[in-house]
Protein backbone atom coordinates (compact mmCIF):
# COMPACT_ATOMS: atom_id res chain seq x y z
CA UNK A 1 0.00 0.00 0.00
CA UNK A 2 1.50 3.32 -1.09
CA UNK A 3 0.13 5.15 1.98
CA UNK A 4 2.13 2.85 4.27
CA UNK A 5 5.28 3.80 2.37
CA UNK A 6 4.48 7.48 2.93
CA UNK A 7 3.99 6.89 6.67
CA UNK A 8 7.26 4.96 6.85
CA UNK A 9 9.11 8.13 5.82
CA UNK A 10 8.57 9.46 9.35
CA UNK A 11 7.30 6.59 11.54
CA UNK A 12 7.68 2.83 11.78
CA UNK A 13 4.59 0.69 12.18
CA UNK A 14 5.39 -1.95 14.83
CA UNK A 15 5.18 -5.52 13.57
CA UNK A 16 2.35 -6.30 16.02
CA UNK A 17 0.18 -3.50 14.57
CA UNK A 18 -2.30 -4.49 11.89
CA UNK A 19 -4.83 -2.57 9.85
CA UNK A 20 -8.19 -2.41 11.68
CA UNK A 21 -9.90 0.19 9.49
CA UNK A 22 -9.55 1.54 5.98
CA UNK A 23 -12.27 3.95 4.92
CA UNK A 24 -13.04 7.10 3.01
CA UNK A 25 -14.13 10.09 5.10
CA UNK A 26 -14.67 13.80 4.43
CA UNK A 27 -12.01 16.34 5.42
CA UNK A 28 -12.43 20.01 4.55
CA UNK A 29 -15.09 19.05 2.02
CA UNK A 30 -12.96 16.49 0.18
CA UNK A 31 -12.90 12.69 0.35
CA UNK A 32 -9.75 11.35 2.04
CA UNK A 33 -8.50 7.91 2.97
CA UNK A 34 -8.14 7.05 6.65
CA UNK A 35 -6.05 4.07 7.78
CA UNK A 36 -6.04 2.88 11.40
CA UNK A 37 -3.59 0.34 12.84
CA UNK A 38 -3.80 -1.24 16.29
CA UNK A 39 -2.07 -4.09 18.14
CA UNK A 40 -2.90 -7.53 16.73
CA UNK A 41 -5.57 -6.01 14.46
CA UNK A 42 -8.01 -5.52 17.35
CA UNK A 43 -9.96 -2.25 17.50
CA UNK A 44 -9.72 -0.61 20.94
CA UNK A 45 -11.36 2.78 21.34
CA UNK A 46 -8.78 5.34 22.54
CA UNK A 47 -6.24 2.53 22.71
CA UNK A 48 -2.74 2.43 21.28
CA UNK A 49 -3.05 3.34 17.61
CA UNK A 50 -1.54 4.73 14.47
CA UNK A 51 -3.89 6.69 12.22
CA UNK A 52 -2.98 8.15 8.85
CA UNK A 53 -5.15 10.41 6.70
CA UNK A 54 -4.25 10.76 3.02
CA UNK A 55 -5.35 12.73 -0.01
CA UNK A 56 -4.20 11.43 -3.38
CA UNK A 57 -1.14 9.74 -1.87
CA UNK A 58 -0.23 12.80 0.21
CA UNK A 59 -0.04 12.66 4.02
CA UNK A 60 -2.48 15.09 5.63
CA UNK A 61 -2.38 13.76 9.17
CA UNK A 62 -0.59 11.15 11.26
CA UNK A 63 -1.21 10.13 14.85
CA UNK A 64 1.12 7.71 16.61
CA UNK A 65 0.03 6.76 20.10
CA UNK A 66 1.81 3.47 20.63
CA UNK A 67 4.01 3.63 23.73
CA UNK A 68 4.79 6.05 26.53
CA UNK A 69 8.00 7.89 25.59
CA UNK A 70 10.73 7.59 28.19
CA UNK A 71 13.17 10.52 28.20
CA UNK A 72 13.54 14.31 28.10
CA UNK A 73 15.88 15.23 25.25
CA UNK A 74 13.89 17.58 23.02
CA UNK A 75 13.84 21.26 23.98
CA UNK A 76 11.38 23.96 22.93
CA UNK A 77 14.27 25.56 21.00
CA UNK A 78 14.98 22.36 19.03
CA UNK A 79 11.35 21.42 18.33
CA UNK A 80 10.57 23.95 15.53
CA UNK A 81 13.58 22.87 13.45
CA UNK A 82 12.76 19.19 13.97
CA UNK A 83 9.12 19.83 12.98
CA UNK A 84 10.13 21.68 9.83
CA UNK A 85 12.47 18.82 8.90
CA UNK A 86 9.56 16.38 9.22
CA UNK A 87 7.33 18.54 7.01
CA UNK A 88 10.14 18.68 4.45
CA UNK A 89 10.47 14.88 4.48
CA UNK A 90 6.78 14.53 3.68
CA UNK A 91 6.36 17.39 1.17
CA UNK A 92 9.32 19.71 0.60
CA UNK A 93 7.38 22.03 -1.72
CA UNK A 94 4.52 22.48 0.78
CA UNK A 95 7.01 23.07 3.62
CA UNK A 96 8.35 26.16 1.83
CA UNK A 97 5.07 27.97 2.62
CA UNK A 98 5.21 27.35 6.39
CA UNK A 99 5.86 30.03 9.01
CA UNK A 100 6.58 29.12 12.63
CA UNK A 101 4.00 30.40 15.16
CA UNK A 102 4.72 28.86 18.59
CA UNK A 103 5.52 25.85 20.77
CA UNK A 104 3.14 24.81 23.56
CA UNK A 105 3.50 22.32 26.39
CA UNK A 106 0.52 19.94 26.16
CA UNK A 107 -0.42 16.39 27.14
CA UNK A 108 -1.56 13.35 25.19
CA UNK A 109 -3.08 10.09 26.39
CA UNK A 110 -4.26 6.66 25.39
CA UNK A 111 -5.72 3.63 27.14
CA UNK A 112 -3.16 0.84 27.43
CA UNK A 113 -3.76 -2.92 27.14
CA UNK A 114 -4.64 -3.20 30.84
CA UNK A 115 -7.29 -0.47 30.60
CA UNK A 116 -5.30 2.26 32.33
CA UNK A 117 -5.21 5.78 30.90
CA UNK A 118 -1.62 6.76 30.25
CA UNK A 119 -0.90 10.50 30.07
CA UNK A 120 2.40 12.01 28.97
CA UNK A 121 3.78 15.48 28.16
CA UNK A 122 4.37 16.66 24.59
CA UNK A 123 5.58 19.71 22.70
CA UNK A 124 3.03 20.99 20.17
CA UNK A 125 4.75 22.97 17.39
CA UNK A 126 2.38 25.15 15.35
CA UNK A 127 2.94 26.71 11.94
CA UNK A 128 0.83 28.84 9.64
CA UNK A 129 0.90 28.30 5.91
CA UNK A 130 0.67 30.90 3.16
CA UNK A 131 -2.58 29.17 2.07
CA UNK A 132 -4.21 30.29 5.35
CA UNK A 133 -4.23 26.93 7.14
CA UNK A 134 -2.64 25.79 10.38
CA UNK A 135 -0.15 22.96 10.53
CA UNK A 136 1.60 21.26 13.42
CA UNK A 137 3.79 18.51 14.70
CA UNK A 138 3.50 17.14 18.22
CA UNK A 139 6.58 15.53 19.74
CA UNK A 140 7.06 13.45 22.84
CA UNK A 141 9.85 14.84 24.98
CA UNK A 142 12.20 12.15 23.62
CA UNK A 143 11.68 13.57 20.10
CA UNK A 144 9.22 10.91 18.90
CA UNK A 145 6.62 12.27 16.50
CA UNK A 146 3.19 11.77 18.10
CA UNK A 147 1.05 13.78 15.65
CA UNK A 148 1.41 15.82 12.53
CA UNK A 149 -1.21 17.59 10.51
CA UNK A 150 -1.30 19.90 7.53
CA UNK A 151 -4.04 22.13 6.15
CA UNK A 152 -6.17 22.34 9.27
CA UNK A 153 -8.76 25.08 9.01
CA UNK A 154 -10.06 27.25 11.85
CA UNK A 155 -13.64 28.41 12.47
CA UNK A 156 -13.00 31.93 13.77
CA UNK A 157 -16.70 32.66 14.39
CA UNK A 158 -17.07 29.69 16.78
CA UNK A 159 -13.51 29.76 18.12
CA UNK A 160 -13.05 26.13 17.07
CA UNK A 161 -11.15 24.00 14.70
CA UNK A 162 -13.14 23.60 11.45
CA UNK A 163 -11.33 20.55 10.05
CA UNK A 164 -12.79 17.17 10.97
CA UNK A 165 -10.96 15.16 13.67
CA UNK A 166 -11.08 11.58 12.38
CA UNK A 167 -8.03 10.64 14.48
CA UNK A 168 -9.90 11.42 17.73
CA UNK A 169 -12.17 8.61 18.92
CA UNK A 170 -14.22 10.89 21.19
CA UNK A 171 -14.88 13.27 18.28
CA UNK A 172 -15.91 10.35 16.05
CA UNK A 173 -18.31 9.16 18.77
CA UNK A 174 -19.86 12.63 18.94
CA UNK A 175 -20.14 12.72 15.15
CA UNK A 176 -21.94 9.38 15.18
CA UNK A 177 -24.16 10.59 18.06
CA UNK A 178 -22.69 8.04 20.49
CA UNK A 179 -21.07 10.62 22.74
CA UNK A 180 -21.13 14.26 23.79
CA UNK A 181 -19.95 17.20 21.68
CA UNK A 182 -16.34 18.05 22.54
CA UNK A 183 -15.60 21.50 23.97
CA UNK A 184 -13.84 24.24 22.04
CA UNK A 185 -11.22 24.36 20.51
CA UNK A 186 -12.23 20.93 19.13
CA UNK A 187 -14.20 20.83 15.88
CA UNK A 188 -17.97 20.51 15.99
CA UNK A 189 -18.87 16.92 15.24
TIBA-145750 format. One record per residue (C-alpha): residue in one letter; x, y negated, z negated. Coordinates in nm, 2 decimals. Each point is the difference from the previous one (the first is absolute). Example, Ala and Ser with C-alpha at 12.3 -4.5 7.8 and 13.67 -1.06 7.14 Angstrom:
// TIBA-145750
+---------+--------+--------+--------+
! residuo !      u !      v !      w !
+---------+--------+--------+--------+
!       a !   1.23 !   0.45 !  -0.78 !
!       s !   0.14 !  -0.34 !   0.07 !
+---------+--------+--------+--------+
This chain:
// TIBA-145750
+---------+--------+--------+--------+
! residuo !      u !      v !      w !
+---------+--------+--------+--------+
!       x !   0.00 !   0.00 !   0.00 !
!       x !   0.15 !  -0.33 !   0.11 !
!       x !  -0.14 !  -0.19 !  -0.31 !
!       x !   0.20 !   0.23 !  -0.23 !
!       x !   0.32 !  -0.09 !   0.19 !
!       x !  -0.08 !  -0.37 !  -0.05 !
!       x !  -0.05 !   0.06 !  -0.38 !
!       x !   0.33 !   0.19 !  -0.02 !
!       x !   0.18 !  -0.31 !   0.11 !
!       x !  -0.05 !  -0.14 !  -0.36 !
!       x !  -0.13 !   0.29 !  -0.21 !
!       x !   0.04 !   0.38 !  -0.03 !
!       x !  -0.31 !   0.21 !  -0.04 !
!       x !   0.08 !   0.26 !  -0.26 !
!       x !  -0.02 !   0.36 !   0.12 !
!       x !  -0.29 !   0.08 !  -0.24 !
!       x !  -0.21 !  -0.28 !   0.14 !
!       x !  -0.25 !   0.10 !   0.27 !
!       x !  -0.25 !  -0.19 !   0.20 !
!       x !  -0.34 !  -0.02 !  -0.18 !
!       x !  -0.17 !  -0.26 !   0.22 !
!       x !   0.03 !  -0.13 !   0.35 !
!       x !  -0.27 !  -0.25 !   0.11 !
!       x !  -0.07 !  -0.31 !   0.19 !
!       x !  -0.11 !  -0.30 !  -0.21 !
!       x !  -0.06 !  -0.37 !   0.07 !
!       x !   0.27 !  -0.25 !  -0.10 !
!       x !  -0.04 !  -0.37 !   0.09 !
!       x !  -0.27 !   0.10 !   0.25 !
!       x !   0.21 !   0.25 !   0.18 !
!       x !   0.01 !   0.38 !  -0.02 !
!       x !   0.31 !   0.13 !  -0.16 !
!       x !   0.13 !   0.35 !  -0.10 !
!       x !   0.04 !   0.09 !  -0.37 !
!       x !   0.20 !   0.29 !  -0.11 !
!       x !   0.01 !   0.12 !  -0.36 !
!       x !   0.24 !   0.26 !  -0.14 !
!       x !  -0.02 !   0.15 !  -0.35 !
!       x !   0.17 !   0.29 !  -0.18 !
!       x !  -0.08 !   0.34 !   0.14 !
!       x !  -0.27 !  -0.15 !   0.22 !
!       x !  -0.24 !  -0.05 !  -0.28 !
!       x !  -0.20 !  -0.33 !  -0.02 !
!       x !   0.03 !  -0.16 !  -0.34 !
!       x !  -0.17 !  -0.34 !  -0.04 !
!       x !   0.26 !  -0.25 !  -0.12 !
!       x !   0.26 !   0.28 !  -0.02 !
!       x !   0.35 !   0.01 !   0.14 !
!       x !  -0.04 !  -0.09 !   0.37 !
!       x !   0.16 !  -0.14 !   0.31 !
!       x !  -0.24 !  -0.20 !   0.23 !
!       x !   0.09 !  -0.15 !   0.33 !
!       x !  -0.22 !  -0.22 !   0.22 !
!       x !   0.10 !  -0.04 !   0.37 !
!       x !  -0.12 !  -0.19 !   0.30 !
!       x !   0.12 !   0.13 !   0.34 !
!       x !   0.31 !   0.17 !  -0.15 !
!       x !   0.09 !  -0.31 !  -0.21 !
!       x !   0.02 !   0.01 !  -0.38 !
!       x !  -0.25 !  -0.24 !  -0.16 !
!       x !   0.01 !   0.13 !  -0.36 !
!       x !   0.18 !   0.26 !  -0.21 !
!       x !  -0.06 !   0.11 !  -0.35 !
!       x !   0.23 !   0.24 !  -0.18 !
!       x !  -0.11 !   0.09 !  -0.35 !
!       x !   0.18 !   0.33 !  -0.05 !
!       x !   0.22 !  -0.01 !  -0.31 !
!       x !   0.08 !  -0.25 !  -0.28 !
!       x !   0.32 !  -0.18 !   0.09 !
!       x !   0.27 !   0.03 !  -0.26 !
!       x !   0.25 !  -0.29 !   0.00 !
!       x !   0.03 !  -0.38 !   0.01 !
!       x !   0.24 !  -0.09 !   0.28 !
!       x !  -0.20 !  -0.24 !   0.23 !
!       x !  -0.01 !  -0.37 !  -0.10 !
!       x !  -0.24 !  -0.27 !   0.11 !
!       x !   0.29 !  -0.16 !   0.19 !
!       x !   0.07 !   0.32 !   0.20 !
!       x !  -0.37 !   0.10 !   0.07 !
!       x !  -0.07 !  -0.25 !   0.28 !
!       x !   0.30 !   0.10 !   0.21 !
!       x !  -0.08 !   0.37 !  -0.06 !
!       x !  -0.37 !  -0.06 !   0.10 !
!       x !   0.10 !  -0.19 !   0.32 !
!       x !   0.24 !   0.29 !   0.09 !
!       x !  -0.29 !   0.24 !  -0.03 !
!       x !  -0.23 !  -0.21 !   0.22 !
!       x !   0.28 !  -0.02 !   0.26 !
!       x !   0.04 !   0.38 !  -0.01 !
!       x !  -0.37 !   0.04 !   0.08 !
!       x !  -0.04 !  -0.29 !   0.25 !
!       x !   0.29 !  -0.23 !   0.06 !
!       x !  -0.19 !  -0.23 !   0.23 !
!       x !  -0.29 !  -0.05 !  -0.25 !
!       x !   0.25 !  -0.06 !  -0.28 !
!       x !   0.13 !  -0.31 !   0.18 !
!       x !  -0.32 !  -0.18 !  -0.08 !
!       x !   0.01 !   0.07 !  -0.38 !
!       x !   0.07 !  -0.27 !  -0.26 !
!       x !   0.07 !   0.09 !  -0.36 !
!       x !  -0.26 !  -0.13 !  -0.26 !
!       x !   0.07 !   0.15 !  -0.34 !
!       x !   0.08 !   0.31 !  -0.22 !
!       x !  -0.24 !   0.10 !  -0.28 !
!       x !   0.04 !   0.25 !  -0.28 !
!       x !  -0.30 !   0.24 !   0.02 !
!       x !  -0.09 !   0.35 !  -0.09 !
!       x !  -0.12 !   0.31 !   0.19 !
!       x !  -0.15 !   0.32 !  -0.12 !
!       x !  -0.12 !   0.34 !   0.10 !
!       x !  -0.14 !   0.31 !  -0.17 !
!       x !   0.25 !   0.28 !  -0.03 !
!       x !  -0.06 !   0.37 !   0.03 !
!       x !  -0.08 !   0.03 !  -0.37 !
!       x !  -0.27 !  -0.27 !   0.02 !
!       x !   0.20 !  -0.28 !  -0.17 !
!       x !   0.01 !  -0.35 !   0.14 !
!       x !   0.36 !  -0.10 !   0.07 !
!       x !   0.07 !  -0.37 !   0.01 !
!       x !   0.33 !  -0.15 !   0.11 !
!       x !   0.14 !  -0.35 !   0.08 !
!       x !   0.06 !  -0.12 !   0.36 !
!       x !   0.12 !  -0.30 !   0.19 !
!       x !  -0.26 !  -0.13 !   0.25 !
!       x !   0.18 !  -0.20 !   0.28 !
!       x !  -0.24 !  -0.22 !   0.20 !
!       x !   0.05 !  -0.15 !   0.35 !
!       x !  -0.21 !  -0.21 !   0.23 !
!       x !   0.01 !   0.05 !   0.37 !
!       x !  -0.02 !  -0.26 !   0.27 !
!       x !  -0.33 !   0.17 !   0.11 !
!       x !  -0.16 !  -0.11 !  -0.33 !
!       x !   0.00 !   0.34 !  -0.17 !
!       x !   0.16 !   0.11 !  -0.33 !
!       x !   0.25 !   0.28 !  -0.01 !
!       x !   0.17 !   0.17 !  -0.29 !
!       x !   0.22 !   0.28 !  -0.13 !
!       x !  -0.03 !   0.14 !  -0.35 !
!       x !   0.31 !   0.16 !  -0.15 !
!       x !   0.05 !   0.20 !  -0.31 !
!       x !   0.28 !  -0.13 !  -0.22 !
!       x !   0.23 !   0.26 !   0.14 !
!       x !  -0.05 !  -0.14 !   0.35 !
!       x !  -0.25 !   0.27 !   0.12 !
!       x !  -0.26 !  -0.14 !   0.24 !
!       x !  -0.34 !   0.05 !  -0.16 !
!       x !  -0.22 !  -0.20 !   0.24 !
!       x !   0.04 !  -0.20 !   0.32 !
!       x !  -0.26 !  -0.18 !   0.20 !
!       x !  -0.01 !  -0.23 !   0.30 !
!       x !  -0.27 !  -0.22 !   0.13 !
!       x !  -0.22 !  -0.02 !  -0.31 !
!       x !  -0.26 !  -0.28 !   0.03 !
!       x !  -0.13 !  -0.22 !  -0.28 !
!       x !  -0.35 !  -0.11 !  -0.07 !
!       x !   0.06 !  -0.35 !  -0.13 !
!       x !  -0.37 !  -0.08 !  -0.06 !
!       x !  -0.04 !   0.30 !  -0.24 !
!       x !   0.36 !  -0.01 !  -0.13 !
!       x !   0.05 !   0.37 !   0.10 !
!       x !   0.18 !   0.21 !   0.24 !
!       x !  -0.19 !   0.04 !   0.32 !
!       x !   0.18 !   0.31 !   0.15 !
!       x !  -0.15 !   0.33 !  -0.10 !
!       x !   0.18 !   0.20 !  -0.27 !
!       x !  -0.01 !   0.36 !   0.13 !
!       x !   0.31 !   0.10 !  -0.21 !
!       x !  -0.19 !  -0.08 !  -0.32 !
!       x !  -0.23 !   0.28 !  -0.12 !
!       x !  -0.20 !  -0.23 !  -0.23 !
!       x !  -0.07 !  -0.24 !   0.29 !
!       x !  -0.10 !   0.29 !   0.23 !
!       x !  -0.24 !   0.12 !  -0.28 !
!       x !  -0.16 !  -0.34 !  -0.01 !
!       x !  -0.02 !  -0.01 !   0.38 !
!       x !  -0.18 !   0.33 !  -0.01 !
!       x !  -0.23 !  -0.12 !  -0.29 !
!       x !   0.15 !   0.26 !  -0.24 !
!       x !   0.16 !  -0.26 !  -0.22 !
!       x !   0.00 !  -0.37 !  -0.11 !
!       x !   0.11 !  -0.29 !   0.21 !
!       x !   0.37 !  -0.08 !  -0.08 !
!       x !   0.07 !  -0.35 !  -0.15 !
!       x !   0.18 !  -0.27 !   0.20 !
!       x !   0.26 !  -0.02 !   0.15 !
!       x !  -0.10 !   0.35 !   0.14 !
!       x !  -0.20 !   0.01 !   0.32 !
!       x !  -0.38 !   0.03 !  -0.01 !
!       x !  -0.09 !   0.36 !   0.08 !
+---------+--------+--------+--------+
